Every structure is written in structure tokens, then in C-alpha cells.
Amino acid sequence: MSKLTVEAKVGFFVVLGIFILGYMAMKVGKLSFTREGGYDIEVFFDSVSGLSPDVPVEIAGVEVGRVRDISLKDGKARVTLRIKPDVQIKKDAKAVIRTRGILGDKFIALGAGSETAPDIRPGERLLRTEPAMDLDSLMGTLQDVATDIKKLTGSLAQVMGGAEGEATLKEIFGDFKEMVGTLNSTVQENRDNIDLIIANLSDFSKTLKALGGVNTDDVKKIVGNLSQASDRLGTLMDGMNRIVTRVNEGKGSIGRLLGEEEAVDHLNAALTSLREISEKINQGKGTLGKLINDEETVDKINTALTGINDYLLKQETFRTYLDYRGEYLFDHEWAKSYFTLRIQPKEDKYYLVQLVDDPAGKKKVTRITREVDGEIVQEERTELEDELKFSAQIAKRYYNLGLRGGFFESTGGVGVDYYLFNDRFTLSLEAFDFDWKDNPHLKFSANFSPISHIYITAGYDDFINDNGEESFFLGAGIHFADEDIKTLITKIPIPTN
């Protein structure tokens, strides 16, 4: 058996090394001679600068595919993504080009999308994209910022440079330090009063927050106005930039203030006046001094804030309800209608105002005298006319029992209500029209609410009289809370105790 030559051995190890390096490169780079399984989807970007084929596609940091191809179509970059077969992408998912670190490799990150959106099918296109942050644009912006900072520091150096500027600056800071010391001593001496005012303001803000939950529509309008204000703020900032430019050029009042010694002297005089004002405040002089130092003034402010809090809390608990029901009286074959406004300042107390359309509300008696076969005959005819009646009642509830009193269909009366099944079923008995000629008008009714805002009513009306006005009735009604009416009558003084 012949031995291998040195050249053969070297050649063998070189081939083996190349094979091992190729195998490791394919494993590390995740390369393969076979086409990886999965499905393709397309994404369009305005720019894919720095993005290359075969970079990862990730969701939440987990690789779910690779960039298969990058091409140009209709002026935009078309990127074809190869997604693993076991990964489903939602149609509303967003594709974003991201960079690992500041100068790292770029890759494509996909959002998860909403759960209710359908899955994208092979060959379809993701519509939601976001371009990568361009490093050149970022550096250009930073350069503009650096230029502005350089201009600002140059202006400050011109104003504050030299011995005179330094002396003036020291004097300004000295006056300011003295003023801060005076204000600090004033606050320390009146800490208790200030803490009390802050506590009341905190309660006031909590009340406003609770009130905002009820007035959701008004809050939405306020948010819309804030959006318009933010748009106008951009215009305002442009104007501020023009003002700063004029100041740098020494134009205008502020420009002269920063560039002239006389203006600095005026500023010092103003700071001196401000120090004198703070001393007067500390001594309790003037309106602001009395506000901080006078105990009586502080007590009045606290009382006013407490009154505002109480008023807002009353408006929060105040409720109004509208109710309409119709009752069909079987013995008379007519319908009776009720329209009710209930004002409820507390859970166990309410006021009731009601209009009643009664087809038999008014009786008209006509006497007719005529001659029949030589004899005088008198006839009496009774006609019923429609009449609009009203009710005005006050009510108080004790657990499941409610008591009412006031006007019932334009006559005095009382009523009793008993509530069952979380107020879905109510038994009521009313007594009114206490006429000495006839028995009182007694009405029994039962109301049942199968669903919210709708209820069914049935009962017996005027059941102890025998003059032909008693009747069984059946009807239905609708009731709901109305915040608009509440807003209209908030200024009416209604007791809540």
C-alpha cells in the first residue's frame, strides 16, 4: 500500500477545511440550497435605504420569516416577505423598517394586528407601513438645532460679556435672590392657610372630575376645542420665531432691553419695585397682603370654596325623569293619558308634576222641557267632555314603601306605593277627590317593567263608587332619565334635605 504524498495530504486537508467552513457559514447565516417553505406577501415602502434581501422579519422580537426580494414598482420599493407556514399575519398588521441600535443592521418588524381582522392570504399586500428613520435627516435636524444654540449663546455672550455686563448680572441675581427669600418667609409664616386652601382646591377638582363623567358630551366638545387650539399654537410658534429673530437683531422693546444699558437700569428699577411690593405683602398691606395674612379673608375664601363644592355635589345627585303612559278603561271604552315629570334630588325623595288628559273630566248636564201629547215632559241629558287635569305631588320613600301627597288630577289626595323585585314591580293605591256627595276616588294599580324604560300597568279605577264611573283598565308606558331637562332647571332652588 503506497503512502500519500505530502502534496496529497495538504490538498486533502484544504478541501476538508473548505467544506467545514462552508457548512458553518450556511448554519450561521441560515442559508440553504433548498427553498424554505412558507408563503409570500408584499409590502410597499417609500424608501428601503439600507435594507437588503434575506434580512429577518420579526413579530415581537421573534423571527417569523425573511425578506425574499426587493424591487421597484410604480416609484415605490416593493418588498416580498417569505413568512413561515405556521405563522398567520392579520390584514391590518403594520410593517415597519427598524434598525438594531443606531448603526446596526436593518430588519422588518410586523405588528400583531387586531384579533378580529382576517388573516392575509398568500400573495396579498400589507397596506399599513411605516418608513424607517433616515439617519441623514436626523443628522440634518441635529445640525439645525446646534446652529440655533450657537446663535443663542452668541447673543447671550454679547449681552452678558464684559465687566459691566457681569456687574449688572450680579446685581439682577442679587435682587432676585432677595425677592425669593422674602417670598419664602411669607409662605413659611402662612403655611397653614395655604395648605387649607390647597386642600379645598383638591376637593373642588375631585368634584369637577366626578361632574365631568356625567357631562361626557360637553367634555368631548372641550377636547375638540383643545385640538383647534393646538393647531393655532403652531401658528403662534412661527410668530415667536420671528420675534426671537428681531430680538437678536436688537429690534423692538426686548431687543433694546438686552442691548442698551439704560434698559438694564430700568429692569433693575422694576426688580426693586417688585421687592417693595413683596415686603408690603409680607406686612399685610394691600389686597394680596390681606388675602395671605388676614385670617378672616382666608376663612371667607374657604367658606366660598366649600359652598361651591356643596353646590356641585347637589347637581351630581340631582336627577330628572320623564314618563308617559296610556290607560284603556274597558267599561267606558276610552283611553286616559298621563305625562309626568319627576324631579328627584335624593334617592328617597322626589317631586312629581303631571298632566292628565281625561275624556270624562267634565260633566255637562242639559235639561230639556217639551210638550208630548198635551203634557209637559222634562228630560235631563248628561254629556262628558274632555278635560286637561294636573297633579303636583311630593313623595318620600322608606325602604320599599313610598308615601305621596298633594294634588291628584286637580284634587287633593294621598298615595301609597310598595316596590318589589328591585323596583321592577310596583303596587300603588291612590285616594283623592274627597267629595261629600260621593265616595272618595280610589284607584288601585300594578306596574311591571319587563325591560328597561318600558312597563305595563293594570288595575281598577274608582272601585268603591257605584255611579257608573268605576272601570278596570289596562295600559303601558315609557320612562327614562333626561339630563337636558336637568340642565334647564338647575337654577330652580329645590331643597334636598
LINZIKA-V83098 format. One record per residue. RES is the residue in one small letter. SS is DSSP state (helix for helix, strand for strand, loop for the rest). PHI is phi in whole degrees, 0 to 359 (* if undefined). PSI is psi in whole degrees, 0 to 359 (NA if undefined). Layout:
res:RES ss:SS phi:PHI psi:PSI
res:RES ss:SS phi:PHI psi:PSI
This chain:
res:m ss:loop phi:* psi:123
res:s ss:loop phi:279 psi:146
res:k ss:loop phi:275 psi:153
res:l ss:loop phi:287 psi:142
res:t ss:loop phi:284 psi:167
res:v ss:helix phi:298 psi:320
res:e ss:helix phi:297 psi:321
res:a ss:helix phi:294 psi:319
res:k ss:helix phi:297 psi:315
res:v ss:helix phi:299 psi:315
res:g ss:helix phi:299 psi:320
res:f ss:helix phi:298 psi:313
res:f ss:helix phi:291 psi:328
res:v ss:helix phi:295 psi:314
res:v ss:helix phi:298 psi:317
res:l ss:helix phi:297 psi:319
res:g ss:helix phi:295 psi:319
res:i ss:helix phi:297 psi:320
res:f ss:helix phi:297 psi:315
res:i ss:helix phi:295 psi:316
res:l ss:helix phi:298 psi:319
res:g ss:helix phi:297 psi:318
res:y ss:helix phi:297 psi:316
res:m ss:helix phi:294 psi:321
res:a ss:helix phi:296 psi:321
res:m ss:helix phi:292 psi:324
res:k ss:helix phi:290 psi:313
res:v ss:helix phi:293 psi:317
res:g ss:loop phi:276 psi:2
res:k ss:loop phi:54 psi:47
res:l ss:loop phi:266 psi:157
res:s ss:loop phi:206 psi:145
res:f ss:loop phi:284 psi:339
res:t ss:loop phi:263 psi:152
res:r ss:loop phi:285 psi:127
res:e ss:loop phi:291 psi:140
res:g ss:loop phi:290 psi:164
res:g ss:loop phi:136 psi:195
res:y ss:strand phi:225 psi:157
res:d ss:strand phi:257 psi:141
res:i ss:strand phi:227 psi:160
res:e ss:strand phi:245 psi:146
res:v ss:strand phi:224 psi:137
res:f ss:strand phi:249 psi:133
res:f ss:strand phi:235 psi:154
res:d ss:loop phi:290 psi:327
res:s ss:loop phi:209 psi:138
res:v ss:loop phi:235 psi:36
res:s ss:loop phi:301 psi:127
res:g ss:loop phi:90 psi:351
res:l ss:loop phi:269 psi:134
res:s ss:loop phi:234 psi:159
res:p ss:loop phi:298 psi:157
res:d ss:loop phi:71 psi:16
res:v ss:loop phi:276 psi:159
res:p ss:strand phi:290 psi:154
res:v ss:strand phi:244 psi:123
res:e ss:strand phi:235 psi:151
res:i ss:strand phi:233 psi:119
res:a ss:loop phi:57 psi:35
res:g ss:loop phi:84 psi:0
res:v ss:strand phi:255 psi:130
res:e ss:strand phi:289 psi:126
res:v ss:strand phi:240 psi:2
res:g ss:strand phi:174 psi:191
res:r ss:strand phi:220 psi:157
res:v ss:strand phi:281 psi:116
res:r ss:strand phi:273 psi:323
res:d ss:strand phi:203 psi:149
res:i ss:strand phi:230 psi:126
res:s ss:strand phi:216 psi:173
res:l ss:strand phi:252 psi:131
res:k ss:strand phi:213 psi:122
res:d ss:loop phi:55 psi:39
res:g ss:loop phi:80 psi:4
res:k ss:strand phi:236 psi:158
res:a ss:strand phi:276 psi:120
res:r ss:strand phi:263 psi:121
res:v ss:strand phi:247 psi:122
res:t ss:strand phi:263 psi:124
res:l ss:strand phi:254 psi:133
res:r ss:strand phi:261 psi:111
res:i ss:strand phi:261 psi:141
res:k ss:loop phi:299 psi:146
res:p ss:loop phi:295 psi:336
res:d ss:loop phi:269 psi:7
res:v ss:loop phi:248 psi:128
res:q ss:loop phi:253 psi:130
res:i ss:loop phi:253 psi:133
res:k ss:strand phi:283 psi:150
res:k ss:loop phi:295 psi:331
res:d ss:loop phi:265 psi:15
res:a ss:loop phi:292 psi:150
res:k ss:strand phi:253 psi:136
res:a ss:strand phi:257 psi:128
res:v ss:strand phi:229 psi:135
res:i ss:strand phi:273 psi:119
res:r ss:strand phi:240 psi:165
res:t ss:strand phi:235 psi:136
res:r ss:loop phi:279 psi:104
res:g ss:loop phi:77 psi:191
res:i ss:loop phi:284 psi:318
res:l ss:loop phi:242 psi:22
res:g ss:loop phi:279 psi:183
res:d ss:loop phi:289 psi:152
res:k ss:strand phi:265 psi:150
res:f ss:strand phi:212 psi:173
res:i ss:strand phi:251 psi:126
res:a ss:strand phi:253 psi:132
res:l ss:strand phi:252 psi:138
res:g ss:loop phi:282 psi:159
res:a ss:loop phi:289 psi:331
res:g ss:loop phi:80 psi:172
res:s ss:loop phi:277 psi:153
res:e ss:loop phi:292 psi:331
res:t ss:loop phi:277 psi:347
res:a ss:loop phi:286 psi:148
res:p ss:loop phi:287 psi:160
res:d ss:strand phi:284 psi:145
res:i ss:loop phi:284 psi:143
res:r ss:loop phi:263 psi:157
res:p ss:loop phi:305 psi:136
res:g ss:loop phi:87 psi:350
res:e ss:loop phi:279 psi:174
res:r ss:strand phi:243 psi:136
res:l ss:strand phi:279 psi:126
res:l ss:loop phi:271 psi:332
res:r ss:strand phi:268 psi:118
res:t ss:strand phi:225 psi:164
res:e ss:strand phi:216 psi:122
res:p ss:loop phi:290 psi:159
res:a ss:loop phi:283 psi:155
res:m ss:loop phi:290 psi:120
res:d ss:loop phi:282 psi:123
res:l ss:helix phi:296 psi:324
res:d ss:helix phi:296 psi:317
res:s ss:helix phi:297 psi:319
res:l ss:helix phi:298 psi:316
res:m ss:helix phi:294 psi:324
res:g ss:helix phi:296 psi:319
res:t ss:helix phi:296 psi:316
res:l ss:helix phi:297 psi:325
res:q ss:helix phi:294 psi:319
res:d ss:helix phi:297 psi:318
res:v ss:helix phi:298 psi:316
res:a ss:helix phi:298 psi:322
res:t ss:helix phi:297 psi:316
res:d ss:helix phi:297 psi:319
res:i ss:helix phi:296 psi:321
res:k ss:helix phi:297 psi:318
res:k ss:helix phi:297 psi:318
res:l ss:helix phi:296 psi:314
res:t ss:helix phi:295 psi:325
res:g ss:helix phi:297 psi:318
res:s ss:helix phi:297 psi:317
res:l ss:helix phi:297 psi:322
res:a ss:helix phi:296 psi:322
res:q ss:helix phi:294 psi:320
res:v ss:helix phi:286 psi:315
res:m ss:helix phi:267 psi:352
res:g ss:loop phi:289 psi:157
res:g ss:helix phi:88 psi:168
res:a ss:helix phi:292 psi:320
res:e ss:helix phi:295 psi:316
res:g ss:helix phi:298 psi:320
res:e ss:helix phi:295 psi:318
res:a ss:helix phi:296 psi:318
res:t ss:helix phi:298 psi:317
res:l ss:helix phi:297 psi:319
res:k ss:helix phi:297 psi:319
res:e ss:helix phi:295 psi:319
res:i ss:helix phi:297 psi:314
res:f ss:helix phi:293 psi:327
res:g ss:helix phi:296 psi:314
res:d ss:helix phi:298 psi:318
res:f ss:helix phi:295 psi:319
res:k ss:helix phi:297 psi:319
res:e ss:helix phi:295 psi:320
res:m ss:helix phi:295 psi:317
res:v ss:helix phi:298 psi:321
res:g ss:helix phi:297 psi:319
res:t ss:helix phi:296 psi:314
res:l ss:helix phi:297 psi:322
res:n ss:helix phi:297 psi:316
res:s ss:helix phi:296 psi:323
res:t ss:helix phi:297 psi:315
res:v ss:helix phi:296 psi:319
res:q ss:helix phi:297 psi:321
res:e ss:helix phi:289 psi:335
res:n ss:loop phi:243 psi:32
res:r ss:helix phi:298 psi:317
res:d ss:helix phi:298 psi:316
res:n ss:helix phi:295 psi:319
res:i ss:helix phi:294 psi:320
res:d ss:helix phi:299 psi:320
res:l ss:helix phi:295 psi:319
res:i ss:helix phi:296 psi:318
res:i ss:helix phi:296 psi:320
res:a ss:helix phi:298 psi:317
res:n ss:helix phi:295 psi:321
res:l ss:helix phi:295 psi:326
res:s ss:helix phi:295 psi:315
res:d ss:helix phi:298 psi:321
res:f ss:helix phi:297 psi:319
res:s ss:helix phi:293 psi:323
res:k ss:helix phi:296 psi:320
res:t ss:helix phi:296 psi:318
res:l ss:helix phi:297 psi:324
res:k ss:helix phi:295 psi:316
res:a ss:helix phi:296 psi:322
res:l ss:helix phi:293 psi:327
res:g ss:helix phi:294 psi:331
res:g ss:helix phi:295 psi:331
res:v ss:helix phi:279 psi:319
res:n ss:loop phi:267 psi:61
res:t ss:helix phi:297 psi:320
res:d ss:helix phi:297 psi:318
res:d ss:helix phi:297 psi:321
res:v ss:helix phi:297 psi:320
res:k ss:helix phi:298 psi:321
res:k ss:helix phi:296 psi:320
res:i ss:helix phi:298 psi:318
res:v ss:helix phi:298 psi:320
res:g ss:helix phi:298 psi:319
res:n ss:helix phi:296 psi:323
res:l ss:helix phi:296 psi:324
res:s ss:helix phi:297 psi:317
res:q ss:helix phi:296 psi:322
res:a ss:helix phi:295 psi:323
res:s ss:helix phi:294 psi:324
res:d ss:helix phi:296 psi:319
res:r ss:helix phi:290 psi:336
res:l ss:helix phi:296 psi:325
res:g ss:helix phi:300 psi:317
res:t ss:helix phi:298 psi:320
res:l ss:helix phi:297 psi:322
res:m ss:helix phi:294 psi:323
res:d ss:helix phi:300 psi:317
res:g ss:helix phi:297 psi:323
res:m ss:helix phi:296 psi:321
res:n ss:helix phi:299 psi:319
res:r ss:helix phi:295 psi:323
res:i ss:helix phi:295 psi:317
res:v ss:helix phi:298 psi:320
res:t ss:helix phi:299 psi:318
res:r ss:helix phi:294 psi:324
res:v ss:helix phi:295 psi:317
res:n ss:helix phi:298 psi:329
res:e ss:loop phi:276 psi:0
res:g ss:loop phi:79 psi:18
res:k ss:loop phi:263 psi:154
res:g ss:helix phi:80 psi:176
res:s ss:helix phi:295 psi:315
res:i ss:helix phi:292 psi:320
res:g ss:helix phi:300 psi:316
res:r ss:helix phi:293 psi:327
res:l ss:helix phi:298 psi:320
res:l ss:helix phi:278 psi:341
res:g ss:helix phi:252 psi:350
res:e ss:loop phi:242 psi:141
res:e ss:helix phi:294 psi:324
res:e ss:helix phi:298 psi:321
res:a ss:helix phi:295 psi:322
res:v ss:helix phi:296 psi:321
res:d ss:helix phi:299 psi:319
res:h ss:helix phi:298 psi:321
res:l ss:helix phi:296 psi:319
res:n ss:helix phi:298 psi:319
res:a ss:helix phi:297 psi:321
res:a ss:helix phi:295 psi:319
res:l ss:helix phi:295 psi:324
res:t ss:helix phi:297 psi:317
res:s ss:helix phi:298 psi:321
res:l ss:helix phi:296 psi:323
res:r ss:helix phi:295 psi:320
res:e ss:helix phi:297 psi:321
res:i ss:helix phi:297 psi:317
res:s ss:helix phi:296 psi:325
res:e ss:helix phi:294 psi:320
res:k ss:helix phi:296 psi:321
res:i ss:helix phi:297 psi:319
res:n ss:helix phi:295 psi:330
res:q ss:loop phi:275 psi:359
res:g ss:loop phi:82 psi:20
res:k ss:loop phi:268 psi:151
res:g ss:helix phi:77 psi:174
res:t ss:helix phi:295 psi:313
res:l ss:helix phi:294 psi:323
res:g ss:helix phi:297 psi:318
res:k ss:helix phi:295 psi:324
res:l ss:helix phi:299 psi:322
res:i ss:helix phi:273 psi:323
res:n ss:helix phi:260 psi:334
res:d ss:loop phi:278 psi:120
res:e ss:helix phi:295 psi:323
res:e ss:helix phi:296 psi:319
res:t ss:helix phi:295 psi:317
res:v ss:helix phi:298 psi:319
res:d ss:helix phi:297 psi:321
res:k ss:helix phi:296 psi:319
res:i ss:helix phi:296 psi:316
res:n ss:helix phi:297 psi:320
res:t ss:helix phi:297 psi:318
res:a ss:helix phi:296 psi:317
res:l ss:helix phi:295 psi:321
res:t ss:helix phi:297 psi:319
res:g ss:helix phi:296 psi:321
res:i ss:helix phi:296 psi:318
res:n ss:helix phi:300 psi:316
res:d ss:helix phi:297 psi:319
res:y ss:helix phi:296 psi:316
res:l ss:helix phi:294 psi:324
res:l ss:helix phi:294 psi:322
res:k ss:helix phi:296 psi:318
res:q ss:helix phi:295 psi:331
res:e ss:helix phi:291 psi:319
res:t ss:helix phi:275 psi:348
res:f ss:loop phi:288 psi:132
res:r ss:strand phi:226 psi:149
res:t ss:strand phi:230 psi:143
res:y ss:strand phi:227 psi:143
res:l ss:strand phi:249 psi:143
res:d ss:strand phi:216 psi:136
res:y ss:strand phi:225 psi:134
res:r ss:strand phi:216 psi:151
res:g ss:strand phi:238 psi:139
res:e ss:strand phi:237 psi:130
res:y ss:strand phi:258 psi:119
res:l ss:strand phi:269 psi:114
res:f ss:loop phi:291 psi:323
res:d ss:loop phi:289 psi:334
res:h ss:loop phi:256 psi:344
res:e ss:loop phi:60 psi:45
res:w ss:strand phi:218 psi:167
res:a ss:strand phi:247 psi:144
res:k ss:strand phi:240 psi:132
res:s ss:strand phi:245 psi:145
res:y ss:strand phi:230 psi:129
res:f ss:strand phi:240 psi:122
res:t ss:strand phi:234 psi:138
res:l ss:strand phi:244 psi:120
res:r ss:strand phi:249 psi:123
res:i ss:strand phi:254 psi:116
res:q ss:strand phi:238 psi:97
res:p ss:strand phi:284 psi:336
res:k ss:strand phi:221 psi:164
res:e ss:loop phi:296 psi:328
res:d ss:loop phi:254 psi:20
res:k ss:strand phi:207 psi:138
res:y ss:strand phi:204 psi:163
res:y ss:strand phi:243 psi:142
res:l ss:strand phi:234 psi:126
res:v ss:strand phi:239 psi:130
res:q ss:strand phi:218 psi:140
res:l ss:strand phi:249 psi:134
res:v ss:strand phi:237 psi:124
res:d ss:strand phi:263 psi:103
res:d ss:strand phi:252 psi:112
res:p ss:strand phi:298 psi:335
res:a ss:strand phi:250 psi:34
res:g ss:strand phi:288 psi:330
res:k ss:strand phi:229 psi:134
res:k ss:strand phi:259 psi:133
res:k ss:strand phi:241 psi:115
res:v ss:strand phi:258 psi:125
res:t ss:strand phi:241 psi:126
res:r ss:strand phi:256 psi:127
res:i ss:strand phi:241 psi:128
res:t ss:strand phi:247 psi:127
res:r ss:strand phi:213 psi:165
res:e ss:strand phi:254 psi:126
res:v ss:strand phi:234 psi:117
res:d ss:loop phi:53 psi:43
res:g ss:loop phi:82 psi:1
res:e ss:strand phi:245 psi:146
res:i ss:strand phi:275 psi:122
res:v ss:strand phi:240 psi:132
res:q ss:strand phi:249 psi:132
res:e ss:strand phi:239 psi:148
res:e ss:strand phi:235 psi:121
res:r ss:strand phi:247 psi:135
res:t ss:strand phi:247 psi:123
res:e ss:strand phi:242 psi:140
res:l ss:strand phi:260 psi:133
res:e ss:strand phi:240 psi:146
res:d ss:strand phi:294 psi:137
res:e ss:strand phi:220 psi:143
res:l ss:strand phi:263 psi:116
res:k ss:strand phi:252 psi:167
res:f ss:strand phi:225 psi:157
res:s ss:strand phi:227 psi:143
res:a ss:strand phi:217 psi:113
res:q ss:strand phi:227 psi:156
res:i ss:strand phi:244 psi:147
res:a ss:strand phi:222 psi:146
res:k ss:strand phi:226 psi:135
res:r ss:strand phi:247 psi:134
res:y ss:strand phi:240 psi:100
res:y ss:loop phi:58 psi:246
res:n ss:loop phi:266 psi:1
res:l ss:strand phi:251 psi:131
res:g ss:strand phi:240 psi:138
res:l ss:strand phi:242 psi:137
res:r ss:strand phi:231 psi:151
res:g ss:strand phi:206 psi:153
res:g ss:strand phi:141 psi:218
res:f ss:strand phi:263 psi:129
res:f ss:strand phi:241 psi:110
res:e ss:loop phi:52 psi:51
res:s ss:loop phi:70 psi:14
res:t ss:strand phi:226 psi:156
res:g ss:strand phi:290 psi:148
res:g ss:strand phi:185 psi:181
res:v ss:strand phi:224 psi:163
res:g ss:strand phi:212 psi:153
res:v ss:strand phi:230 psi:133
res:d ss:strand phi:236 psi:141
res:y ss:strand phi:234 psi:124
res:y ss:strand phi:258 psi:135
res:l ss:strand phi:228 psi:159
res:f ss:loop phi:52 psi:54
res:n ss:loop phi:57 psi:42
res:d ss:loop phi:69 psi:13
res:r ss:loop phi:277 psi:341
res:f ss:strand phi:230 psi:126
res:t ss:strand phi:229 psi:133
res:l ss:strand phi:253 psi:131
res:s ss:strand phi:228 psi:144
res:l ss:strand phi:225 psi:124
res:e ss:strand phi:239 psi:142
res:a ss:strand phi:228 psi:124
res:f ss:strand phi:204 psi:181
res:d ss:loop phi:56 psi:61
res:f ss:loop phi:279 psi:80
res:d ss:loop phi:266 psi:136
res:w ss:loop phi:290 psi:340
res:k ss:loop phi:282 psi:322
res:d ss:loop phi:239 psi:170
res:n ss:loop phi:290 psi:159
res:p ss:loop phi:300 psi:157
res:h ss:strand phi:275 psi:109
res:l ss:strand phi:253 psi:136
res:k ss:strand phi:226 psi:125
res:f ss:strand phi:249 psi:136
res:s ss:strand phi:216 psi:154
res:a ss:strand phi:230 psi:127
res:n ss:strand phi:245 psi:134
res:f ss:strand phi:229 psi:131
res:s ss:strand phi:251 psi:99
res:p ss:strand phi:288 psi:328
res:i ss:strand phi:224 psi:169
res:s ss:loop phi:297 psi:138
res:h ss:loop phi:75 psi:352
res:i ss:strand phi:239 psi:137
res:y ss:strand phi:216 psi:159
res:i ss:strand phi:245 psi:139
res:t ss:strand phi:232 psi:147
res:a ss:strand phi:205 psi:155
res:g ss:strand phi:169 psi:196
res:y ss:strand phi:230 psi:127
res:d ss:strand phi:256 psi:134
res:d ss:loop phi:55 psi:50
res:f ss:loop phi:279 psi:352
res:i ss:loop phi:259 psi:359
res:n ss:loop phi:265 psi:153
res:d ss:loop phi:236 psi:30
res:n ss:loop phi:264 psi:13
res:g ss:loop phi:89 psi:4
res:e ss:loop phi:262 psi:354
res:e ss:loop phi:284 psi:148
res:s ss:strand phi:194 psi:147
res:f ss:strand phi:279 psi:144
res:f ss:strand phi:225 psi:157
res:l ss:strand phi:216 psi:138
res:g ss:strand phi:198 psi:188
res:a ss:strand phi:210 psi:162
res:g ss:strand phi:207 psi:170
res:i ss:strand phi:227 psi:140
res:h ss:strand phi:216 psi:147
res:f ss:strand phi:198 psi:159
res:a ss:strand phi:280 psi:142
res:d ss:loop phi:229 psi:107
res:e ss:helix phi:283 psi:337
res:d ss:helix phi:294 psi:316
res:i ss:helix phi:296 psi:323
res:k ss:helix phi:303 psi:318
res:t ss:helix phi:295 psi:324
res:l ss:helix phi:290 psi:329
res:i ss:loop phi:250 psi:17
res:t ss:loop phi:294 psi:336
res:k ss:loop phi:276 psi:353
res:i ss:loop phi:283 psi:124
res:p ss:loop phi:290 psi:111
res:i ss:loop phi:242 psi:120
res:p ss:loop phi:293 psi:142
res:t ss:loop phi:242 psi:359
res:n ss:loop phi:271 psi:NA
